[in-house]
Amino acid sequence: MSQLATATPTPLEAPPQGPESMVLITPVAAAKVNEIRDAEAIKSEEALRLRVVGGGCAGFSYDLYFDLPTEVDRQFEIQGVSVVVDEMSLMYLVGTEIDYVEGLQGAGFKFNNPNVKSTCGCGSSFSV
């Protein structure tokens, strides 16, 4: 009998639960969001809306802005940032990490999305 047949199966670890498993925001990005919120005097009841919209040369693009939550939104807090996402966008964003980067080509939020199959040359749109 092989050792594989006699080995005791180990239980699989449960995947992370909660908002952290859906969308991640790096501490640098969270600090930038809060800096923008303060600089523009955004009301505390407005949350950071993450949205995927049709368009761009690859099919979809990201949209990020402050907005009031609606009753159909998923709401959660990540790294001290109040976030809202509509259900359609969430299915494209699960597992995405949002970072804020500064470089030679400028500064901005960068989406590291494991669901993306391809991106456009300019990096502002994607396809799944």
DSSP file (Angstrom, degrees, kcal/mol; ACC not computed):
  #  RESIDUE AA STRUCTURE BP1 BP2  ACC     N-H-->O    O-->H-N    N-H-->O    O-->H-N    TCO  KAPPA ALPHA  PHI   PSI    X-CA   Y-CA   Z-CA
    1    1 A M              0   0    0      0, 0.0     2,-0.1     0, 0.0     5,-0.0   0.000 360.0 360.0 360.0 136.7    0.0    0.0    0.0
    2    2 A S     >  -     0   0    0      1,-0.1     4,-1.1     5,-0.0     3,-0.4  -0.358 360.0-117.8 -77.7 159.0    1.4    3.4   -0.9
    3    3 A Q  H  > S+     0   0    0      1,-0.2     4,-1.4     2,-0.2    -1,-0.1   0.803 113.3  63.2 -66.1 -27.7    1.9    6.1    1.7
    4    4 A L  H  4 S+     0   0    0      1,-0.2    -1,-0.2     2,-0.2     3,-0.1   0.888 101.9  50.2 -62.6 -37.6   -0.6    8.3   -0.2
    5    5 A A  H  4 S+     0   0    0     -3,-0.4    -1,-0.2     1,-0.2    -2,-0.2   0.814 115.8  41.2 -71.9 -28.8   -3.3    5.8    0.6
    6    6 A T  H  < S+     0   0    0     -4,-1.1    -1,-0.2     2,-0.1    -2,-0.2   0.574  88.1 111.6 -96.3  -8.5   -2.5    5.6    4.3
    7    7 A A  S  < S-     0   0    0     -4,-1.4    -5,-0.0    -5,-0.1    -3,-0.0  -0.392  71.6-121.4 -66.7 139.5   -1.9    9.3    4.8
    8    8 A T        -     0   0    0     -2,-0.1    -1,-0.1     1,-0.1    -2,-0.1  -0.702  30.2-118.8 -81.0 124.6   -4.5   11.1    7.0
    9    9 A P        -     0   0    0      0, 0.0    -1,-0.1     0, 0.0     3,-0.0  -0.378  23.4-137.4 -65.0 139.8   -6.1   13.9    5.0
   10   10 A T        -     0   0    0     -2,-0.1     2,-0.1     1,-0.1     3,-0.1  -0.776  25.8-105.1 -95.5 142.6   -5.5   17.3    6.6
   11   11 A P        -     0   0    0      0, 0.0     2,-0.2     0, 0.0    -1,-0.1  -0.385  37.3-112.4 -66.0 141.9   -8.5   19.7    6.7
   12   12 A L        -     0   0    0      1,-0.1     2,-0.2    -2,-0.1     0, 0.0  -0.485  32.6-109.6 -72.1 142.2   -8.3   22.5    4.2
   13   13 A E        -     0   0    0     -2,-0.2    -1,-0.1     1,-0.1    -3,-0.0  -0.523  35.1-112.7 -71.8 138.4   -7.9   25.9    5.6
   14   14 A A        -     0   0    0     -2,-0.2     3,-0.1     1,-0.1    -1,-0.1  -0.478  34.4-110.1 -69.4 140.0  -11.0   28.0    5.3
   15   15 A P        -     0   0    0      0, 0.0    -1,-0.1     0, 0.0     6,-0.1  -0.312  48.4 -80.5 -65.7 156.2  -10.5   31.0    2.9
   16   16 A P        -     0   0    0      0, 0.0     2,-0.3     0, 0.0    -3,-0.0  -0.254  50.7-149.5 -56.9 143.9  -10.4   34.4    4.5
   17   17 A Q        +     0   0    0     -3,-0.1     3,-0.3     3,-0.0     4,-0.1  -0.725  48.9  35.3-112.2 163.7  -13.9   35.8    5.4
   18   18 A G  S >  S-     0   0    0     -2,-0.3     3,-1.5     1,-0.2     4,-0.5  -0.243 107.8 -44.3  88.9-177.5  -15.2   39.3    5.5
   19   19 A P  G >> S+     0   0    0      0, 0.0     4,-1.9     0, 0.0     3,-1.3   0.778 126.3  69.8 -62.2 -28.2  -14.4   42.4    3.4
   20   20 A E  G 34 S+     0   0    0     -3,-0.3    -2,-0.1     1,-0.3    -3,-0.0   0.794  97.7  52.5 -61.3 -27.0  -10.6   41.7    3.5
   21   21 A S  G <4 S+     0   0    0     -3,-1.5    -1,-0.3     1,-0.1    74,-0.2   0.649 111.6  46.7 -83.1 -14.3  -11.2   38.7    1.3
   22   22 A M  T <4 S+     0   0    0     -3,-1.3    73,-3.6    -4,-0.5    74,-0.8   0.931 126.0   0.8 -90.7 -56.5  -13.1   40.7   -1.3
   23   23 A V  E  <  -a   96   0A   0     -4,-1.9     2,-0.4    71,-0.2    -1,-0.4  -0.999  64.4-154.2-138.1 136.6  -11.1   43.9   -1.9
   24   24 A L  E     -a   97   0A   0     72,-3.4    74,-3.0    -2,-0.4     2,-0.4  -0.883   3.5-165.7-111.8 143.5   -7.8   44.9   -0.3
   25   25 A I  E     -a   98   0A   0     -2,-0.4    74,-0.2    72,-0.2    56,-0.1  -0.996  21.4-130.6-126.2 125.5   -6.5   48.4    0.1
   26   26 A T     >  -     0   0    0     72,-2.6     4,-2.7    -2,-0.4     5,-0.2  -0.319  24.4-112.7 -69.7 157.3   -2.8   49.0    1.0
   27   27 A P  H  > S+     0   0    0      0, 0.0     4,-2.3     0, 0.0     5,-0.2   0.866 119.1  53.9 -57.9 -35.7   -2.0   51.2    3.9
   28   28 A V  H  > S+     0   0    0      2,-0.2     4,-1.9     1,-0.2     5,-0.1   0.928 110.7  45.3 -64.8 -45.0   -0.4   53.7    1.4
   29   29 A A  H  > S+     0   0    0     69,-0.3     4,-2.6     2,-0.2    -1,-0.2   0.900 112.0  52.1 -65.6 -40.8   -3.7   53.8   -0.7
   30   30 A A  H  X S+     0   0    0     -4,-2.7     4,-2.4     1,-0.2    -2,-0.2   0.911 108.9  50.2 -62.2 -41.9   -5.8   54.1    2.5
   31   31 A A  H  X S+     0   0    0     -4,-2.3     4,-2.1    -5,-0.2    -1,-0.2   0.893 111.3  49.1 -62.8 -39.3   -3.7   57.1    3.7
   32   32 A K  H  X S+     0   0    0     -4,-1.9     4,-2.5     2,-0.2    -2,-0.2   0.903 109.5  51.4 -68.7 -40.8   -4.1   58.8    0.3
   33   33 A V  H  X S+     0   0    0     -4,-2.6     4,-2.6     1,-0.2    -2,-0.2   0.937 112.8  45.7 -59.5 -46.6   -7.9   58.2    0.3
   34   34 A N  H  X S+     0   0    0     -4,-2.4     4,-2.3     1,-0.2    -1,-0.2   0.850 110.8  53.5 -67.2 -33.9   -8.1   59.8    3.7
   35   35 A E  H  X S+     0   0    0     -4,-2.1     4,-2.6     2,-0.2    -1,-0.2   0.918 111.3  45.5 -64.1 -43.7   -5.8   62.7    2.7
   36   36 A I  H  X S+     0   0    0     -4,-2.5     4,-2.4     2,-0.2    -2,-0.2   0.914 110.6  54.4 -64.7 -43.4   -8.1   63.4   -0.3
   37   37 A R  H  <>S+     0   0    0     -4,-2.6     5,-2.4     1,-0.2     4,-0.3   0.928 113.5  41.9 -56.1 -47.1  -11.2   63.1    1.9
   38   38 A D  H ><5S+     0   0    0     -4,-2.3     3,-0.9     3,-0.2    -2,-0.2   0.918 113.7  51.2 -67.3 -44.5   -9.7   65.7    4.3
   39   39 A A  H 3<5S+     0   0    0     -4,-2.6    -1,-0.2     1,-0.3    -2,-0.2   0.841 117.8  38.5 -64.0 -33.9   -8.4   68.0    1.5
   40   40 A E  T 3<5S-     0   0    0     -4,-2.4    -1,-0.3    -5,-0.2    -2,-0.2   0.343 106.9-124.2 -99.9   6.3  -11.8   68.1   -0.3
   41   41 A A  T < 5 -     0   0    0     -3,-0.9     2,-0.2    -4,-0.3    -3,-0.2   0.906  38.5-171.9  51.3  49.3  -13.9   68.2    2.9
   42   42 A I      < -     0   0    0     -5,-2.4    -1,-0.2    -6,-0.2    -2,-0.0  -0.533  28.7-106.5 -72.1 133.9  -15.8   65.1    1.9
   43   43 A K    >   -     0   0    0     -2,-0.2     3,-1.6     1,-0.1    -1,-0.1  -0.293  21.8-123.5 -62.2 145.2  -18.8   64.4    4.2
   44   44 A S  T 3  S+     0   0    0      1,-0.3    -1,-0.1    -3,-0.1    -2,-0.1   0.744 108.3  62.8 -65.0 -24.6  -18.3   61.5    6.6
   45   45 A E  T 3  S+     0   0    0      2,-0.1     2,-0.4    23,-0.0    -1,-0.3   0.615  87.2  89.1 -77.8  -9.7  -21.4   59.7    5.4
   46   46 A E    <   -     0   0    0     -3,-1.6     2,-0.2    22,-0.2    22,-0.2  -0.710  64.9-160.8 -87.7 139.2  -19.9   59.4    1.9
   47   47 A A  E     -C   67   0B   0     20,-3.1    20,-2.6    -2,-0.4     2,-0.7  -0.697  30.6 -91.5-113.2 165.7  -17.9   56.3    1.2
   48   48 A L  E     -Cd  66  83B   0     34,-3.1    36,-2.4    -2,-0.2     2,-0.5  -0.700  43.5-147.8 -77.0 116.7  -15.3   55.4   -1.3
   49   49 A R  E     -Cd  65  84B   0     16,-4.0    16,-1.6    -2,-0.7     2,-0.5  -0.781   9.2-162.7 -91.4 125.7  -17.2   53.9   -4.2
   50   50 A L  E     +Cd  64  85B   0     34,-2.3    36,-0.6    -2,-0.5     2,-0.4  -0.926  21.4 169.5-103.5 128.4  -15.3   51.2   -6.2
   51   51 A R  E     -C   63   0B   0     12,-2.3    12,-2.8    -2,-0.5     2,-0.5  -0.996  31.6-147.9-144.6 145.5  -16.9   50.5   -9.5
   52   52 A V  E     -C   62   0B   0     -2,-0.4     2,-0.3    10,-0.2    10,-0.2  -0.963  26.2-175.1-109.5 127.9  -16.2   48.7  -12.8
   53   53 A V  E     -C   61   0B   0      8,-2.8     8,-2.5    -2,-0.5     2,-0.1  -0.912  28.8-105.3-124.1 151.0  -17.7   50.3  -15.9
   54   54 A G  E    S+C   60   0B   0     -2,-0.3     6,-0.3     6,-0.2     2,-0.2  -0.459  76.1  64.3 -69.7 144.2  -17.8   49.2  -19.5
   55   55 A G        +     0   0    0      4,-2.5     4,-0.3     1,-0.2     3,-0.2  -0.739  41.7 100.3 132.5-179.6  -15.5   51.1  -21.8
   56   56 A G  S >  S-     0   0    0     -2,-0.2     3,-0.8     1,-0.2    -1,-0.2  -0.033  86.6 -72.2  83.1 164.8  -11.8   51.6  -22.5
   57   57 A C  T 3  S+     0   0    0      1,-0.2    -1,-0.2     2,-0.1     4,-0.1   0.686 132.6  45.9 -71.4 -16.6   -9.9   49.9  -25.2
   58   58 A A  T 3  S-     0   0    0      2,-0.3    -1,-0.2    -3,-0.2    -2,-0.1   0.494 119.7 -99.7-104.0  -4.6   -9.9   46.5  -23.3
   59   59 A G  S <  S+     0   0    0     -3,-0.8    -4,-2.5    -4,-0.3     2,-0.3  -0.143  92.5  45.4 121.3 -41.5  -13.6   46.4  -22.3
   60   60 A F  E     -CE  54 126B   0     66,-2.0    66,-2.4    -6,-0.3     2,-0.3  -0.940  55.3-171.8-133.9 155.3  -13.8   47.5  -18.7
   61   61 A S  E     -CE  53 125B   0     -8,-2.5    -8,-2.8    -2,-0.3     2,-0.3  -0.966  25.7-109.6-142.1 162.5  -12.3   50.3  -16.6
   62   62 A Y  E     -C   52   0B   0     62,-0.5     2,-0.4    -2,-0.3   -10,-0.2  -0.647  22.9-163.1 -92.5 147.1  -12.2   51.2  -12.9
   63   63 A D  E     -C   51   0B   0    -12,-2.8   -12,-2.3    -2,-0.3     2,-0.4  -0.999   8.0-179.1-131.0 133.7  -14.1   54.1  -11.4
   64   64 A L  E     +C   50   0B   0     -2,-0.4     2,-0.3   -14,-0.2   -14,-0.2  -0.981  21.5 127.0-138.7 118.4  -13.2   55.4   -7.9
   65   65 A Y  E     -C   49   0B   0    -16,-1.6   -16,-4.0    -2,-0.4     2,-0.4  -0.977  57.3 -89.0-162.6 167.3  -15.0   58.3   -6.2
   66   66 A F  E     +C   48   0B   0     -2,-0.3     2,-0.3   -18,-0.2   -18,-0.2  -0.699  54.5 153.6 -87.8 138.1  -16.8   59.4   -3.0
   67   67 A D  E     -C   47   0B   0    -20,-2.6   -20,-3.1    -2,-0.4    -2,-0.0  -0.983  46.7 -95.9-158.2 159.2  -20.5   58.6   -3.0
   68   68 A L        -     0   0    0     -2,-0.3   -22,-0.2   -22,-0.2   -23,-0.0  -0.667  48.2-111.5 -80.0 137.1  -23.4   58.0   -0.6
   69   69 A P        -     0   0    0      0, 0.0     2,-0.2     0, 0.0    -1,-0.1  -0.334  28.9-149.2 -65.2 150.2  -24.2   54.3   -0.2
   70   70 A T    >   -     0   0    0      4,-0.0     3,-1.4     1,-0.0     0, 0.0  -0.709  30.0-102.8-112.1 170.2  -27.4   52.9   -1.6
   71   71 A E  T 3  S+     0   0    0      1,-0.3    -1,-0.0    -2,-0.2     0, 0.0   0.693 119.9  52.7 -69.1 -17.1  -29.5   50.0   -0.2
   72   72 A V  T 3  S+     0   0    0      2,-0.1    15,-0.5    14,-0.0    -1,-0.3   0.429  89.7 102.4 -97.2   1.0  -28.2   47.6   -2.9
   73   73 A D  E <  S-F   86   0B   0     -3,-1.4     2,-0.5    13,-0.1    13,-0.2  -0.491  72.1-126.3 -82.2 151.8  -24.5   48.3   -2.2
   74   74 A R  E     -F   85   0B   0     11,-3.0    11,-2.1    -2,-0.2     2,-0.4  -0.876  33.1-162.3 -89.1 129.1  -22.1   46.1   -0.2
   75   75 A Q  E     +F   84   0B   0     -2,-0.5     2,-0.3     9,-0.2     9,-0.2  -0.947  21.4 144.0-119.8 134.2  -20.6   48.2    2.5
   76   76 A F  E     -F   83   0B   0      7,-2.3     7,-3.4    -2,-0.4     2,-0.5  -0.978  41.0-117.3-157.5 168.3  -17.5   47.5    4.5
   77   77 A E  E     -F   82   0B   0     -2,-0.3     2,-0.4     5,-0.2     5,-0.2  -0.949  26.5-179.4-115.5 130.6  -14.4   49.1    6.0
   78   78 A I  E >  S-F   81   0B   0      3,-2.5     3,-2.1    -2,-0.5   -54,-0.0  -0.992  71.8 -16.1-131.8 124.7  -10.9   48.3    4.9
   79   79 A Q  T 3  S-     0   0    0     -2,-0.4    -1,-0.1     1,-0.3     3,-0.1   0.827 129.3 -52.3  52.9  35.4   -7.8   49.9    6.4
   80   80 A G  T 3  S+     0   0    0      1,-0.2     2,-0.5   -46,-0.0    -1,-0.3   0.576 113.6 120.8  79.9   8.8  -10.0   52.6    8.0
   81   81 A V  E <   - F   0  78B   0     -3,-2.1    -3,-2.5   -56,-0.1     2,-0.5  -0.928  62.2-134.3-109.3 125.4  -11.7   53.5    4.7
   82   82 A S  E     - F   0  77B   0     -2,-0.5   -34,-3.1    -5,-0.2     2,-0.4  -0.680  32.8-170.2 -76.6 123.1  -15.4   53.2    4.3
   83   83 A V  E     -dF  48  76B   0     -7,-3.4    -7,-2.3    -2,-0.5     2,-0.4  -0.920  16.2-170.0-122.6 140.4  -16.0   51.4    1.0
   84   84 A V  E     +dF  49  75B   0    -36,-2.4   -34,-2.3    -2,-0.4     2,-0.4  -0.992   7.9 176.8-127.5 141.1  -19.2   50.7   -1.1
   85   85 A V  E     -dF  50  74B   0    -11,-2.1   -11,-3.0    -2,-0.4   -34,-0.1  -0.996  26.3-128.2-142.0 133.1  -19.4   48.4   -4.1
   86   86 A D  E  >  - F   0  73B   0    -36,-0.6     4,-2.4    -2,-0.4   -13,-0.1  -0.472  32.0-111.4 -76.3 156.9  -22.4   47.5   -6.2
   87   87 A E  H  > S+     0   0    0    -15,-0.5     4,-1.4     1,-0.2    -1,-0.1   0.857 114.9  53.3 -60.1 -39.4  -22.9   43.7   -6.7
   88   88 A M  H  > S+     0   0    0      1,-0.2     4,-0.6     2,-0.2     3,-0.3   0.936 113.0  43.5 -63.0 -45.8  -22.1   43.8  -10.4
   89   89 A S  H >> S+     0   0    0      1,-0.2     3,-1.3     2,-0.2     4,-1.1   0.880 106.3  62.7 -66.1 -37.4  -18.8   45.5   -9.8
   90   90 A L  H 3X S+     0   0    0     -4,-2.4     4,-1.4     1,-0.3     3,-0.5   0.857  94.6  60.1 -59.3 -36.5  -18.0   43.3   -6.9
   91   91 A M  H 3< S+     0   0    0     -4,-1.4    -1,-0.3    -3,-0.3    -2,-0.2   0.786 110.9  41.7 -65.5 -23.8  -17.9   40.1   -9.0
   92   92 A Y  H << S+     0   0    0     -3,-1.3    23,-0.3    -4,-0.6    -1,-0.2   0.624 116.6  49.5 -90.5 -16.4  -15.1   41.7  -11.1
   93   93 A L  H >< S+     0   0    0     -4,-1.1     3,-2.8    -3,-0.5    -2,-0.2   0.527  71.3 128.5-103.2  -8.1  -13.2   43.1   -8.1
   94   94 A V  T 3< S+     0   0    0     -4,-1.4   -71,-0.2     1,-0.3   -72,-0.2  -0.284  84.7  11.3 -56.4 125.6  -13.1   40.1   -5.7
   95   95 A G  T 3  S+     0   0    0    -73,-3.6    -1,-0.3     1,-0.3   -72,-0.2   0.401  93.7 144.3  88.4  -1.3   -9.4   39.6   -4.7
   96   96 A T  E <   -a   23   0A   0     -3,-2.8   -72,-3.4   -74,-0.8     2,-0.5  -0.480  38.0-151.4 -74.8 138.0   -8.3   43.0   -6.1
   97   97 A E  E     -aB  24 112A   0     15,-2.3    15,-3.2   -74,-0.2     2,-0.5  -0.941   5.8-153.7-107.9 129.4   -5.7   45.0   -4.2
   98   98 A I  E     +aB  25 111A   0    -74,-3.0   -72,-2.6    -2,-0.5     2,-0.3  -0.906  21.0 172.2-104.8 125.2   -5.8   48.8   -4.6
   99   99 A D  E     - B   0 110A   0     11,-2.9    11,-3.2    -2,-0.5     2,-0.5  -0.807  29.2-131.5-124.5 165.3   -2.5   50.6   -4.1
  100  100 A Y  E     - B   0 109A   0     -2,-0.3     2,-0.4     9,-0.3     9,-0.2  -0.989  30.1-175.4-120.0 124.0   -1.3   54.1   -4.6
  101  101 A V  E     - B   0 108A   0      7,-2.7     7,-2.2    -2,-0.5     2,-0.4  -0.910  16.8-161.8-124.0 147.6    1.9   54.5   -6.5
  102  102 A E  E     + B   0 107A   0     -2,-0.4     2,-0.3     5,-0.2     5,-0.2  -0.995  32.3 134.3-124.5 131.8    4.1   57.4   -7.4
  103  103 A G  E >   - B   0 106A   0      3,-2.0     3,-1.7    -2,-0.4    -2,-0.0  -0.857  68.1 -66.9-157.6-169.4    6.6   57.2  -10.3
  104  104 A L  T 3  S+     0   0    0      1,-0.3     3,-0.1    -2,-0.3    -1,-0.0   0.786 127.2  53.6 -63.7 -28.8    8.1   58.7  -13.3
  105  105 A Q  T 3  S-     0   0    0      1,-0.3    -1,-0.3     0, 0.0     2,-0.2   0.299 123.3 -93.3 -90.4  10.1    4.8   58.4  -15.2
  106  106 A G  E <   -B  103   0A   0     -3,-1.7    -3,-2.0     2,-0.0    -1,-0.3  -0.639  46.2 -69.5 112.3-170.6    2.9   60.2  -12.4
  107  107 A A  E     +B  102   0A   0     -5,-0.2     2,-0.3    -2,-0.2    -5,-0.2  -0.913  59.1 117.8-125.4 150.7    1.0   59.2   -9.4
  108  108 A G  E     -B  101   0A   0     -7,-2.2    -7,-2.7    -2,-0.3     2,-0.3  -0.966  60.1 -58.8 172.0 177.3   -2.3   57.4   -8.9
  109  109 A F  E     -B  100   0A   0     -2,-0.3     2,-0.4    -9,-0.2    -9,-0.3  -0.612  44.6-156.5 -81.5 137.6   -4.3   54.4   -7.7
  110  110 A K  E     -B   99   0A   0    -11,-3.2   -11,-2.9    -2,-0.3     2,-0.6  -0.960   3.7-148.8-119.1 131.2   -3.2   51.0   -9.1
  111  111 A F  E     -B   98   0A   0     -2,-0.4     2,-0.9   -13,-0.2   -13,-0.2  -0.887   5.6-166.3-102.2 119.9   -5.5   48.0   -9.2
  112  112 A N  E     +B   97   0A   0    -15,-3.2   -15,-2.3    -2,-0.6    -2,-0.0  -0.858  20.0 178.5-104.1  95.5   -3.9   44.6   -8.9
  113  113 A N    >   -     0   0    0     -2,-0.9     3,-1.3   -17,-0.2   -17,-0.1  -0.883  25.9-162.5-109.4 115.1   -6.8   42.4  -10.0
  114  114 A P  T 3  S+     0   0    0      0, 0.0    -1,-0.1     0, 0.0   -19,-0.1   0.642  89.2  64.4 -69.4 -12.9   -6.3   38.6  -10.2
  115  115 A N  T 3  S+     0   0    0    -23,-0.3     2,-0.2   -21,-0.2   -22,-0.1   0.600  76.7 109.2 -83.9 -12.1   -9.4   38.3  -12.4
  116  116 A V    <   -     0   0    0     -3,-1.3    12,-0.2     1,-0.2     3,-0.1  -0.467  42.3-177.2 -73.7 131.3   -7.9   40.3  -15.3
  117  117 A K  S    S-     0   0    0     10,-2.9     2,-0.3     1,-0.4    11,-0.2   0.763  71.2  -4.7 -94.1 -33.3   -7.0   38.3  -18.4
  118  118 A S  E     -G  127   0B   0      9,-1.4     9,-2.5   -60,-0.1    -1,-0.4  -0.989  59.4-153.1-156.9 157.5   -5.5   41.2  -20.3
  119  119 A T  E     -G  126   0B   0     -2,-0.3     7,-0.2     7,-0.2     2,-0.1  -0.842  27.6-104.5-126.4 166.0   -5.0   45.0  -20.1
  120  120 A C    >   -     0   0    0      5,-1.8     3,-0.8    -2,-0.3     5,-0.1  -0.370  38.0-102.2 -83.3 169.9   -4.7   47.7  -22.7
  121  121 A G  T 3  S+     0   0    0      1,-0.2    -1,-0.1     2,-0.1    -2,-0.0   0.823 122.1  50.9 -62.1 -33.5   -1.4   49.4  -23.5
  122  122 A C  T 3  S-     0   0    0      1,-0.0    -1,-0.2     3,-0.0     0, 0.0   0.636 105.0-130.4 -82.8 -12.7   -2.2   52.4  -21.5
  123  123 A G  S <  S+     0   0    0     -3,-0.8    -2,-0.1     2,-0.2    -1,-0.0   0.555  78.8 107.1  80.6   7.7   -3.1   50.3  -18.4
  124  124 A S  S    S+     0   0    0    -63,-0.1   -62,-0.5     2,-0.0     2,-0.3   0.525  75.9  39.6 -99.8  -4.2   -6.4   52.1  -17.7
  125  125 A S  E     -E   61   0B   0    -64,-0.2    -5,-1.8    -5,-0.1     2,-0.3  -0.933  62.6-173.8-139.1 166.6   -8.7   49.3  -18.9
  126  126 A F  E     -EG  60 119B   0    -66,-2.4   -66,-2.0    -2,-0.3     2,-0.3  -0.923  14.9-138.0-149.9 168.4   -8.9   45.5  -18.7
  127  127 A S  E       G   0 118B   0     -9,-2.5   -10,-2.9    -2,-0.3    -9,-1.4  -0.962 360.0 360.0-132.3 154.8  -10.8   42.4  -19.8
  128  128 A V              0   0    0     -2,-0.3    -1,-0.1   -12,-0.2   -69,-0.1   0.344 360.0 360.0-120.9 360.0  -11.8   39.3  -17.9
